[in-house]
Amino acid sequence: MDQIAFLSGFSSRGSGPAYRRLASALADAIRAGTLREGVSLPTERALSESLTLSRATIRAAYRQLADEGLIEIKPGSGHYV
């Protein structure tokens, strides 16, 4: 499975900040069980290139998810559900 197939419906265009929309799409995938506990999320660079968003936007979305307790950020290792 493509590493970002779970975001197939995400669009970089829309209302509101892109990082919030991305965080919401990722949170929906986590809550729906599409992204299961222990799964490694795509790197900031890979997701940035795939979605044509800046790495800062990806980083902000991941930070929001970490603040909500949905993912864990492990410096030097990655981002995990």
Secondary structure as UniProt FT lines:
FT   TURN            3..4
FT   HELIX           5..7
FT   TURN            8..9
FT   HELIX           18..31
FT   TURN            32..33
FT   TURN            37..38
FT   HELIX           44..51
FT   HELIX           55..67
FT   TURN            68..69
FT   STRAND          72..74
FT   TURN            75..77
FT   STRAND          78..80
//
